[in-house]
C-alpha cells in the first residue's frame, strides 16, 4: 500500500454545518435511500423467506434442492440492486462478490451445488432477512422526525387552518374533555417554531447515522468476503514479487553480460595475444600482461559490486547498522545513520529494508540536490520503520518517475507502506514501514 502526504485545501463555509445539512443533497439522497429501503426490504424478506422455507420443506423430495438454490439466486439478484442503490444514493463503491463456483461436473446441477455451497449466497439471504426490521425502524424514525421538524418549523404559516369559530384556534397539545391547550399566542408560535428548528437541524445527522448503519450492512453482507479480498490481494502481490524477481534477474544478466563478462572476454583475448608475443617480443607481452592484470582488478570490482547488489556480505555478517553505514559512505552527500533495534529482524525483512534504503539514497544522490541526508531505523511494536530525510529541493512524488512507485509496489507486496512527504522547496522525508519478524 502506498501513501502520500500532501497539502490539502479546506473549504470554509459561511453557513454553519447545522443549518446547511437539512438542505444538502447528501441528506436528501440518504433520506430517499431510507424511504425506498422499506418497500424493497418487505419484498426481499417475503421472497427470501418464502422460497427458502419452501425449498427446505421440499428437501424430502428432489424438488427442494433446486427451489432452495433458486431462492438463493434471487437473493444474489437482490444484492445487485442494493449495491447499485448504495452506489447512487450513499456514494459507496462495493465490489461485486465472487461469482458462483460450479460444483464438480457440468450442467444445471453443478450450478445448483455451487449456489448451495456458496457463503456469498447465504450472506445475501441473511441480508434479506435482517434488513427488514432495521428498514422499518429507520423509515419510521426518519419520516417521523422529518415530518415533525418541518411541521413545527412552519407552524406559524399554517396555524390559520384551525377554525376559531369551532373552538380550535391552534394546535391542541392535550385535553381531558374539559380543558385543552392550544398553541395560538405569538410566544407559543415562536417557541413552537424554535422547537421545530432544533428538530429540523437534528434530523439530517440522525439520517446520516442510520445511513451509516446501512453502509455497514451492505458492505459487510453484500460485498466480497474478507478472505476473498485477502486472497485477491495476495495474488496481486505475488504477481508483483514475480515481476520484481524477473526484473532483478534481467538486471543481473545484463550487468554480467555488459560488464564483467565483456571484460573477461577481452582479458582472454589479451592474454592469448601476449602468449603469442612471448617469444617474439617479450617487452610487448609484458605490457599486455600488465594491462590484463588491471582488467582483472576492474572485473573483480564489478563482480563485487554485483554481488553486493544481490545480497551484501556485510548485511549477513554484521546486520543493518553496518550495511546501511556502508551504503551511506558511498552516497554523494553526507549521510547520518542511526539504527535503534533491540535485535536483528528476519533475513528477508532485513534484506528488503537494506535495498529500500539503498534505492532511496540513490534518489537522494540523483534527484534531490541535497547537501545532507539522514537514515533512521527503529521498531514500533510489530512494525519496522525506516526514514530517509534530506534537505534538497523537494517535490518527490510516488508518480514522479523517480522509482518511488515501483518501490511502493514492492513494499506493498510484503504488507509494507511507503509514505512520502516532500513539499516543493524541501525538505523531504520518506518513511517505509515493514512488518517485523524476528530472526529465527
The 8 nearest C-alpha neighbors of each residue, nearest first, counted from 0:
[[1, 411, 416, 415, 2, 407, 408, 417],
 [0, 2, 417, 407, 416, 418, 3, 411],
 [3, 1, 418, 417, 0, 4, 419, 416],
 [4, 2, 419, 418, 5, 420, 1, 397],
 [3, 5, 420, 419, 2, 418, 6, 421],
 [6, 4, 7, 3, 420, 422, 421, 419],
 [5, 7, 8, 4, 422, 420, 9, 421],
 [8, 6, 5, 9, 4, 10, 3, 422],
 [7, 9, 10, 6, 11, 5, 4, 12],
 [10, 8, 11, 7, 12, 6, 5, 13],
 [9, 11, 12, 8, 7, 13, 14, 16],
 [12, 10, 9, 13, 14, 8, 15, 16],
 [13, 11, 14, 10, 15, 16, 19, 9],
 [12, 14, 15, 11, 16, 19, 10, 18],
 [13, 15, 12, 19, 16, 18, 17, 11],
 [16, 14, 17, 18, 19, 13, 12, 20],
 [15, 17, 19, 18, 20, 14, 12, 21],
 [18, 16, 15, 20, 19, 200, 21, 201],
 [17, 19, 16, 15, 20, 200, 21, 14],
 [20, 18, 16, 22, 17, 21, 23, 15],
 [19, 21, 23, 22, 17, 18, 16, 203],
 [22, 20, 203, 19, 23, 200, 26, 18],
 [21, 23, 20, 19, 24, 26, 27, 18],
 [24, 22, 20, 25, 26, 21, 19, 27],
 [23, 25, 27, 26, 28, 22, 20, 29],
 [24, 26, 28, 23, 27, 29, 89, 88],
 [27, 25, 29, 24, 28, 23, 203, 30],
 [26, 28, 30, 24, 29, 25, 31, 23],
 [29, 27, 31, 25, 88, 30, 26, 24],
 [28, 30, 32, 26, 31, 27, 88, 25],
 [29, 31, 27, 33, 32, 28, 26, 34],
 [32, 30, 34, 28, 29, 33, 27, 35],
 [31, 33, 29, 35, 30, 34, 36, 88],
 [34, 32, 36, 30, 31, 35, 138, 29],
 [35, 33, 31, 36, 32, 138, 37, 30],
 [34, 36, 32, 33, 37, 31, 38, 39],
 [35, 37, 33, 39, 34, 40, 38, 32],
 [36, 38, 134, 40, 39, 35, 135, 34],
 [39, 37, 41, 40, 36, 35, 42, 34],
 [38, 40, 42, 36, 41, 37, 43, 35],
 [39, 41, 43, 131, 37, 42, 38, 36],
 [42, 40, 38, 44, 39, 43, 45, 37],
 [41, 43, 39, 45, 40, 44, 46, 38],
 [44, 42, 40, 127, 46, 41, 45, 47],
 [45, 43, 41, 47, 127, 128, 42, 46],
 [44, 46, 42, 48, 43, 47, 49, 41],
 [45, 47, 49, 43, 44, 48, 50, 42],
 [48, 46, 44, 50, 49, 45, 43, 51],
 [49, 47, 51, 45, 46, 50, 52, 44],
 [48, 50, 46, 52, 47, 51, 45, 53],
 [51, 49, 70, 53, 47, 52, 48, 54],
 [50, 52, 54, 67, 48, 53, 70, 49],
 [53, 51, 55, 49, 54, 50, 48, 56],
 [54, 52, 50, 56, 51, 55, 49, 57],
 [53, 55, 67, 63, 66, 51, 57, 56],
 [56, 54, 52, 58, 57, 53, 51, 63],
 [55, 57, 53, 54, 58, 52, 63, 59],
 [58, 56, 63, 54, 59, 55, 60, 62],
 [59, 57, 63, 60, 55, 56, 64, 54],
 [58, 60, 57, 61, 63, 56, 62, 55],
 [61, 59, 58, 62, 57, 63, 64, 56],
 [60, 62, 63, 64, 58, 59, 57, 65],
 [63, 61, 60, 64, 65, 57, 66, 58],
 [64, 62, 57, 58, 54, 66, 61, 65],
 [63, 65, 67, 66, 62, 68, 58, 61],
 [66, 64, 68, 67, 63, 62, 69, 111],
 [67, 65, 54, 69, 63, 68, 64, 70],
 [66, 68, 54, 70, 51, 64, 69, 65],
 [69, 67, 65, 71, 70, 66, 111, 114],
 [70, 68, 72, 66, 67, 71, 65, 73],
 [69, 71, 50, 73, 67, 72, 68, 51],
 [70, 72, 74, 68, 73, 69, 120, 75],
 [71, 73, 69, 75, 74, 70, 68, 76],
 [74, 72, 76, 70, 75, 71, 69, 77],
 [75, 73, 71, 77, 76, 72, 123, 124],
 [74, 76, 78, 72, 73, 77, 123, 120],
 [77, 75, 73, 79, 78, 74, 72, 80],
 [76, 78, 74, 80, 75, 79, 81, 73],
 [77, 79, 75, 81, 76, 80, 221, 82],
 [78, 80, 76, 82, 77, 81, 83, 75],
 [81, 79, 77, 83, 78, 82, 84, 76],
 [82, 80, 84, 78, 83, 79, 85, 77],
 [81, 83, 85, 79, 84, 80, 78, 86],
 [82, 84, 86, 80, 81, 85, 87, 79],
 [85, 83, 81, 87, 86, 82, 88, 80],
 [84, 86, 89, 82, 88, 83, 87, 91],
 [85, 87, 90, 91, 83, 84, 92, 89],
 [86, 88, 84, 85, 90, 89, 83, 91],
 [87, 89, 28, 85, 90, 86, 84, 29],
 [90, 88, 85, 91, 86, 87, 29, 28],
 [89, 91, 86, 87, 88, 85, 92, 84],
 [92, 90, 86, 89, 85, 93, 214, 87],
 [93, 91, 86, 90, 94, 85, 82, 83],
 [94, 92, 222, 91, 95, 82, 218, 86],
 [93, 95, 222, 96, 92, 223, 82, 221],
 [94, 96, 222, 223, 93, 97, 221, 79],
 [97, 95, 223, 222, 94, 98, 119, 221],
 [96, 98, 223, 99, 95, 227, 119, 100],
 [99, 97, 100, 96, 95, 119, 117, 101],
 [98, 100, 113, 114, 101, 97, 117, 110],
 [101, 99, 113, 98, 102, 110, 117, 114],
 [102, 100, 113, 110, 109, 99, 103, 112],
 [101, 103, 109, 113, 112, 104, 110, 100],
 [104, 102, 109, 101, 105, 112, 113, 108],
 [103, 105, 109, 102, 106, 101, 108, 110],
 [106, 104, 109, 103, 107, 108, 102, 101],
 [105, 107, 108, 109, 104, 110, 101, 111],
 [108, 106, 110, 109, 111, 105, 112, 101],
 [107, 109, 111, 110, 106, 112, 105, 102],
 [110, 108, 102, 101, 112, 105, 107, 111],
 [111, 109, 101, 113, 107, 108, 112, 114],
 [112, 110, 108, 114, 113, 109, 68, 107],
 [111, 113, 109, 115, 110, 114, 102, 108],
 [112, 114, 101, 110, 102, 100, 116, 111],
 [115, 113, 111, 117, 112, 116, 68, 99],
 [114, 116, 112, 113, 117, 68, 111, 120],
 [117, 115, 113, 114, 112, 118, 120, 121],
 [116, 118, 114, 119, 120, 115, 113, 99],
 [117, 119, 121, 120, 122, 116, 115, 114],
 [120, 118, 122, 117, 121, 123, 96, 221],
 [121, 119, 123, 118, 117, 122, 71, 75],
 [120, 122, 124, 118, 123, 119, 125, 117],
 [121, 123, 125, 119, 124, 220, 120, 118],
 [122, 124, 126, 120, 121, 125, 74, 75],
 [125, 123, 121, 127, 122, 126, 74, 120],
 [126, 124, 122, 128, 123, 127, 129, 121],
 [125, 127, 123, 128, 124, 129, 130, 122],
 [126, 128, 124, 44, 43, 125, 130, 129],
 [129, 127, 125, 126, 44, 130, 131, 124],
 [130, 128, 126, 131, 127, 125, 132, 133],
 [129, 131, 133, 126, 128, 127, 132, 134],
 [130, 132, 134, 40, 133, 129, 135, 128],
 [133, 131, 135, 134, 130, 136, 129, 128],
 [132, 134, 136, 130, 131, 135, 137, 129],
 [135, 133, 131, 137, 37, 136, 132, 138],
 [136, 134, 132, 138, 133, 137, 37, 139],
 [135, 137, 133, 139, 134, 138, 140, 132],
 [138, 136, 134, 140, 139, 135, 141, 133],
 [139, 137, 135, 141, 136, 140, 33, 34],
 [140, 138, 136, 142, 137, 141, 143, 135],
 [139, 141, 143, 137, 138, 142, 144, 136],
 [140, 142, 138, 144, 143, 139, 137, 145],
 [143, 141, 145, 139, 140, 144, 146, 138],
 [144, 142, 140, 146, 145, 141, 139, 147],
 [145, 143, 147, 141, 146, 142, 148, 140],
 [144, 146, 148, 142, 143, 147, 141, 149],
 [145, 147, 143, 149, 148, 144, 142, 150],
 [148, 146, 150, 144, 149, 145, 151, 143],
 [149, 147, 199, 195, 198, 145, 151, 146],
 [148, 150, 152, 146, 147, 151, 153, 145],
 [149, 151, 147, 153, 148, 152, 154, 146],
 [152, 150, 195, 154, 192, 148, 153, 149],
 [153, 151, 195, 192, 149, 196, 150, 154],
 [152, 154, 150, 151, 156, 155, 149, 192],
 [153, 155, 151, 156, 157, 152, 158, 150],
 [156, 154, 158, 153, 157, 188, 192, 152],
 [157, 155, 154, 153, 158, 159, 152, 160],
 [156, 158, 159, 154, 155, 160, 153, 161],
 [157, 159, 155, 160, 154, 156, 169, 161],
 [160, 158, 157, 161, 162, 156, 169, 155],
 [159, 161, 158, 157, 162, 169, 168, 163],
 [160, 162, 168, 159, 167, 169, 158, 163],
 [163, 161, 164, 165, 167, 168, 160, 166],
 [164, 162, 168, 166, 165, 167, 161, 169],
 [163, 165, 166, 162, 167, 168, 161, 160],
 [166, 164, 163, 162, 167, 168, 161, 169],
 [165, 167, 163, 164, 168, 162, 161, 169],
 [168, 166, 163, 165, 161, 162, 169, 181],
 [167, 169, 163, 161, 162, 166, 183, 181],
 [168, 170, 181, 183, 182, 161, 167, 171],
 [169, 171, 181, 182, 172, 168, 158, 183],
 [172, 170, 181, 180, 173, 169, 182, 179],
 [173, 171, 180, 181, 170, 174, 179, 182],
 [174, 172, 179, 171, 180, 175, 178, 181],
 [173, 175, 179, 178, 176, 180, 177, 172],
 [176, 174, 177, 178, 179, 173, 180, 172],
 [175, 177, 174, 178, 179, 173, 180, 171],
 [176, 178, 175, 179, 174, 180, 173, 166],
 [177, 179, 174, 175, 176, 180, 173, 181],
 [180, 178, 174, 173, 181, 171, 175, 177],
 [181, 179, 171, 172, 173, 182, 174, 178],
 [180, 182, 171, 169, 170, 183, 172, 179],
 [183, 181, 169, 170, 187, 184, 188, 171],
 [182, 184, 169, 181, 187, 188, 168, 185],
 [185, 183, 187, 186, 188, 182, 189, 181],
 [186, 184, 188, 187, 189, 183, 190, 182],
 [187, 185, 189, 188, 184, 190, 183, 191],
 [186, 188, 190, 184, 189, 185, 182, 191],
 [187, 189, 185, 191, 186, 190, 155, 184],
 [190, 188, 186, 192, 187, 191, 185, 193],
 [191, 189, 193, 187, 192, 188, 186, 194],
 [192, 190, 188, 194, 193, 189, 151, 187],
 [191, 193, 152, 195, 189, 151, 194, 190],
 [194, 192, 196, 190, 195, 191, 189, 197],
 [195, 193, 191, 197, 196, 192, 190, 198],
 [194, 196, 152, 151, 148, 192, 198, 193],
 [197, 195, 199, 193, 194, 152, 198, 192],
 [198, 196, 200, 194, 199, 195, 201, 193],
 [197, 199, 148, 201, 195, 196, 200, 202],
 [200, 198, 148, 196, 197, 202, 201, 195],
 [199, 201, 197, 198, 17, 202, 196, 21],
 [202, 200, 198, 199, 204, 203, 197, 205],
 [201, 203, 205, 204, 199, 200, 198, 144],
 [204, 202, 206, 205, 21, 201, 26, 20],
 [205, 203, 207, 206, 202, 201, 208, 20],
 [204, 206, 202, 208, 203, 207, 209, 201],
 [205, 207, 203, 209, 204, 208, 210, 202],
 [208, 206, 210, 204, 205, 209, 211, 203],
 [207, 209, 211, 205, 210, 206, 204, 212],
 [208, 210, 212, 206, 211, 207, 205, 137],
 [211, 209, 213, 207, 212, 208, 206, 214],
 [210, 212, 214, 208, 209, 213, 207, 215],
 [213, 211, 215, 209, 210, 214, 216, 208],
 [214, 212, 210, 216, 211, 215, 217, 209],
 [213, 215, 211, 217, 212, 216, 218, 210],
 [214, 216, 212, 218, 213, 217, 219, 211],
 [217, 215, 213, 219, 214, 218, 220, 212],
 [218, 216, 221, 214, 220, 215, 219, 213],
 [219, 217, 222, 215, 216, 221, 220, 214],
 [218, 220, 216, 217, 215, 221, 222, 224],
 [219, 221, 122, 217, 216, 218, 222, 126],
 [220, 222, 217, 218, 78, 123, 219, 223],
 [223, 221, 218, 96, 220, 93, 94, 95],
 [224, 222, 96, 227, 95, 97, 228, 225],
 [223, 225, 227, 226, 228, 222, 96, 119],
 [226, 224, 228, 227, 229, 223, 230, 222],
 [225, 227, 229, 224, 228, 230, 223, 231],
 [226, 228, 230, 224, 229, 225, 231, 223],
 [229, 227, 225, 231, 226, 230, 232, 224],
 [228, 230, 232, 226, 231, 227, 225, 233],
 [229, 231, 227, 233, 232, 228, 226, 234],
 [232, 230, 234, 228, 229, 233, 227, 235],
 [231, 233, 229, 235, 230, 234, 228, 236],
 [232, 234, 236, 230, 235, 231, 237, 229],
 [235, 233, 237, 231, 232, 236, 230, 238],
 [234, 236, 232, 238, 233, 237, 231, 239],
 [237, 235, 412, 233, 239, 238, 234, 232],
 [236, 238, 234, 240, 239, 235, 233, 241],
 [237, 239, 241, 235, 236, 240, 242, 234],
 [238, 240, 236, 242, 237, 241, 243, 235],
 [241, 239, 237, 243, 238, 242, 244, 236],
 [240, 242, 238, 244, 243, 239, 245, 237],
 [243, 241, 245, 239, 244, 240, 246, 238],
 [242, 244, 246, 240, 245, 241, 239, 247],
 [243, 245, 247, 241, 246, 242, 240, 248],
 [246, 244, 242, 248, 247, 243, 241, 249],
 [247, 245, 243, 249, 244, 248, 242, 250],
 [248, 246, 250, 244, 249, 245, 243, 251],
 [247, 249, 245, 251, 250, 246, 252, 244],
 [248, 250, 252, 246, 247, 251, 253, 245],
 [251, 249, 247, 253, 248, 252, 254, 246],
 [250, 252, 254, 248, 253, 249, 255, 247],
 [251, 253, 249, 255, 250, 254, 256, 248],
 [254, 252, 250, 256, 251, 255, 257, 249],
 [253, 255, 251, 257, 258, 256, 252, 250],
 [256, 254, 252, 258, 259, 253, 260, 257],
 [255, 257, 253, 260, 254, 258, 252, 261],
 [256, 258, 254, 255, 261, 253, 260, 259],
 [259, 257, 255, 254, 261, 260, 256, 262],
 [258, 260, 298, 262, 255, 261, 263, 301],
 [261, 259, 256, 263, 262, 255, 258, 264],
 [260, 262, 264, 263, 259, 258, 257, 256],
 [263, 261, 265, 259, 260, 264, 266, 298],
 [262, 264, 266, 260, 265, 261, 259, 267],
 [265, 263, 261, 267, 266, 262, 260, 268],
 [264, 266, 262, 268, 263, 267, 269, 261],
 [267, 265, 263, 269, 264, 268, 291, 262],
 [268, 266, 264, 270, 265, 269, 263, 271],
 [267, 269, 271, 265, 266, 270, 272, 264],
 [270, 268, 266, 272, 271, 267, 273, 265],
 [269, 271, 273, 267, 272, 268, 274, 266],
 [270, 272, 268, 274, 269, 273, 267, 275],
 [273, 271, 275, 269, 274, 270, 276, 268],
 [274, 272, 284, 270, 276, 275, 271, 287],
 [273, 275, 271, 277, 272, 276, 270, 284],
 [274, 276, 272, 273, 277, 271, 278, 279],
 [277, 275, 279, 273, 280, 284, 274, 278],
 [278, 276, 281, 274, 284, 275, 279, 280],
 [277, 279, 276, 280, 281, 275, 274, 284],
 [278, 280, 276, 277, 281, 275, 284, 283],
 [279, 281, 276, 283, 282, 277, 278, 284],
 [282, 280, 277, 284, 283, 285, 278, 279],
 [283, 281, 285, 284, 280, 286, 277, 287],
 [284, 282, 286, 285, 281, 280, 287, 276],
 [283, 285, 273, 281, 287, 282, 277, 286],
 [286, 284, 288, 282, 287, 283, 281, 289],
 [287, 285, 289, 283, 288, 284, 290, 282],
 [286, 288, 290, 284, 289, 285, 273, 291],
 [289, 287, 291, 285, 286, 290, 292, 284],
 [288, 290, 292, 286, 291, 287, 285, 293],
 [291, 289, 287, 293, 292, 288, 286, 294],
 [292, 290, 288, 294, 293, 289, 266, 287],
 [291, 293, 289, 295, 290, 294, 288, 296],
 [294, 292, 290, 296, 291, 295, 297, 289],
 [293, 295, 291, 297, 292, 296, 298, 290],
 [294, 296, 292, 298, 293, 297, 299, 291],
 [297, 295, 299, 293, 294, 298, 300, 292],
 [296, 298, 300, 294, 299, 295, 301, 293],
 [299, 297, 259, 301, 295, 300, 296, 294],
 [300, 298, 302, 296, 301, 297, 295, 303],
 [301, 299, 303, 297, 302, 298, 304, 296],
 [300, 302, 304, 298, 303, 299, 305, 259],
 [301, 303, 305, 299, 300, 304, 306, 298],
 [304, 302, 300, 306, 301, 305, 307, 299],
 [305, 303, 307, 301, 302, 306, 300, 308],
 [304, 306, 302, 308, 307, 303, 301, 309],
 [307, 305, 303, 309, 308, 304, 302, 310],
 [306, 308, 311, 304, 310, 305, 309, 303],
 [307, 309, 305, 306, 310, 304, 311, 354],
 [310, 308, 306, 307, 305, 311, 251, 247],
 [311, 309, 307, 308, 306, 312, 350, 314],
 [312, 310, 307, 313, 314, 306, 308, 309],
 [311, 313, 315, 314, 316, 310, 307, 306],
 [312, 314, 316, 311, 315, 317, 322, 321],
 [315, 313, 318, 322, 312, 311, 316, 317],
 [314, 316, 312, 313, 317, 318, 311, 346],
 [315, 317, 313, 314, 312, 318, 311, 321],
 [316, 318, 313, 314, 315, 321, 319, 322],
 [319, 317, 314, 320, 321, 315, 316, 322],
 [318, 320, 322, 321, 323, 314, 349, 353],
 [321, 319, 323, 322, 338, 318, 324, 337],
 [320, 322, 324, 323, 319, 318, 317, 325],
 [323, 321, 319, 314, 325, 324, 320, 313],
 [324, 322, 326, 325, 320, 321, 319, 327],
 [323, 325, 327, 321, 326, 322, 320, 328],
 [324, 326, 322, 328, 323, 327, 321, 329],
 [327, 325, 323, 329, 324, 328, 322, 357],
 [326, 328, 324, 330, 329, 325, 334, 323],
 [327, 329, 325, 326, 330, 324, 334, 333],
 [328, 330, 327, 326, 331, 325, 332, 324],
 [331, 329, 327, 332, 328, 364, 326, 360],
 [330, 332, 364, 329, 333, 328, 363, 327],
 [333, 331, 371, 330, 370, 334, 364, 372],
 [334, 332, 371, 372, 335, 331, 370, 330],
 [335, 333, 372, 373, 327, 371, 332, 336],
 [334, 336, 373, 374, 372, 337, 333, 327],
 [337, 335, 374, 373, 375, 324, 334, 338],
 [338, 336, 375, 374, 376, 339, 335, 320],
 [337, 339, 376, 320, 375, 340, 377, 336],
 [340, 338, 377, 376, 337, 341, 378, 375],
 [339, 341, 342, 377, 338, 378, 343, 376],
 [342, 340, 339, 343, 378, 377, 344, 338],
 [343, 341, 340, 344, 437, 438, 339, 345],
 [342, 344, 438, 345, 437, 318, 340, 341],
 [345, 343, 437, 438, 436, 349, 348, 346],
 [344, 346, 438, 437, 348, 436, 347, 349],
 [347, 345, 349, 348, 350, 344, 438, 315],
 [346, 348, 350, 349, 345, 351, 344, 352],
 [349, 347, 351, 345, 350, 346, 352, 344],
 [350, 348, 346, 352, 347, 351, 344, 345],
 [349, 351, 353, 347, 352, 348, 346, 354],
 [352, 350, 348, 354, 353, 349, 355, 347],
 [351, 353, 355, 349, 350, 354, 348, 356],
 [354, 352, 350, 356, 351, 355, 357, 349],
 [353, 355, 357, 351, 356, 352, 358, 350],
 [356, 354, 352, 358, 357, 353, 351, 359],
 [355, 357, 359, 353, 354, 358, 360, 352],
 [358, 356, 354, 360, 355, 359, 353, 361],
 [359, 357, 361, 355, 360, 356, 354, 362],
 [358, 360, 356, 362, 361, 357, 355, 363],
 [359, 361, 363, 362, 357, 358, 356, 364],
 [360, 362, 358, 364, 363, 359, 365, 357],
 [363, 361, 359, 365, 360, 364, 366, 358],
 [362, 364, 360, 367, 361, 365, 366, 359],
 [365, 363, 361, 362, 331, 366, 360, 330],
 [366, 364, 362, 363, 361, 367, 368, 360],
 [365, 367, 362, 363, 368, 364, 401, 361],
 [366, 368, 391, 363, 369, 392, 365, 364],
 [369, 367, 391, 366, 392, 370, 364, 363],
 [391, 370, 368, 390, 367, 371, 389, 392],
 [369, 371, 332, 390, 368, 391, 333, 372],
 [372, 370, 333, 332, 369, 389, 334, 390],
 [373, 371, 389, 334, 388, 333, 335, 390],
 [372, 374, 335, 334, 388, 387, 336, 389],
 [373, 375, 387, 336, 386, 335, 337, 388],
 [376, 374, 337, 386, 385, 338, 336, 387],
 [377, 375, 385, 338, 384, 339, 337, 386],
 [378, 376, 339, 384, 340, 383, 338, 375],
 [377, 379, 383, 382, 384, 340, 380, 376],
 [380, 378, 382, 381, 383, 377, 384, 435],
 [379, 381, 382, 378, 435, 383, 434, 377],
 [380, 382, 435, 379, 434, 383, 378, 436],
 [383, 381, 434, 435, 379, 433, 380, 378],
 [382, 384, 378, 433, 435, 432, 434, 377],
 [383, 385, 432, 377, 376, 431, 378, 382],
 [386, 384, 376, 431, 430, 375, 432, 387],
 [385, 387, 430, 375, 429, 374, 431, 388],
 [386, 388, 374, 429, 373, 428, 430, 375],
 [389, 387, 428, 373, 372, 427, 429, 386],
 [388, 390, 372, 427, 391, 371, 426, 369],
 [391, 389, 426, 369, 425, 371, 427, 370],
 [369, 392, 390, 367, 368, 389, 393, 425],
 [391, 393, 424, 425, 367, 368, 423, 394],
 [394, 392, 425, 423, 421, 424, 427, 422],
 [393, 395, 423, 421, 422, 396, 392, 425],
 [396, 394, 421, 393, 399, 397, 419, 427],
 [397, 395, 399, 398, 394, 419, 403, 421],
 [396, 398, 404, 403, 399, 395, 3, 419],
 [399, 397, 396, 400, 404, 403, 401, 402],
 [400, 398, 396, 401, 397, 395, 403, 402],
 [399, 401, 402, 398, 403, 397, 404, 396],
 [402, 400, 403, 399, 362, 395, 397, 404],
 [401, 403, 405, 404, 400, 406, 397, 399],
 [404, 402, 406, 397, 405, 401, 407, 396],
 [405, 403, 397, 407, 406, 402, 398, 408],
 [406, 404, 408, 407, 402, 403, 409, 397],
 [405, 407, 403, 409, 404, 408, 410, 402],
 [406, 408, 404, 410, 405, 1, 417, 409],
 [409, 407, 411, 405, 406, 410, 412, 404],
 [410, 408, 406, 412, 411, 407, 405, 239],
 [411, 409, 415, 407, 412, 408, 413, 416],
 [410, 412, 0, 415, 414, 408, 413, 409],
 [411, 413, 236, 409, 410, 414, 408, 239],
 [412, 414, 411, 415, 410, 409, 433, 236],
 [415, 413, 411, 412, 410, 434, 433, 416],
 [414, 416, 433, 410, 411, 432, 413, 434],
 [417, 415, 432, 0, 1, 431, 411, 410],
 [416, 418, 431, 1, 407, 2, 430, 432],
 [419, 417, 2, 3, 430, 429, 431, 416],
 [420, 418, 429, 3, 4, 421, 428, 430],
 [421, 419, 4, 428, 427, 429, 422, 3],
 [420, 422, 427, 393, 394, 395, 425, 419],
 [423, 421, 394, 425, 393, 424, 420, 426],
 [424, 422, 394, 393, 425, 392, 421, 426],
 [423, 425, 392, 393, 422, 426, 394, 391],
 [426, 424, 393, 392, 427, 422, 423, 391],
 [425, 427, 390, 393, 391, 389, 421, 424],
 [428, 426, 421, 425, 393, 389, 388, 420],
 [427, 429, 388, 420, 387, 421, 419, 430],
 [430, 428, 419, 387, 386, 418, 420, 388],
 [431, 429, 386, 418, 385, 417, 432, 428],
 [432, 430, 417, 385, 416, 384, 418, 386],
 [431, 433, 384, 416, 415, 383, 385, 417],
 [434, 432, 415, 383, 382, 435, 384, 431],
 [433, 435, 382, 383, 381, 415, 436, 414],
 [436, 434, 382, 381, 383, 433, 437, 344],
 [435, 437, 345, 344, 434, 438, 348, 381],
 [436, 438, 344, 345, 439, 435, 343, 342],
 [437, 439, 345, 344, 343, 436, 346, 342],
 [438, 437, 345, 436, 344, 346, 343, 342]]
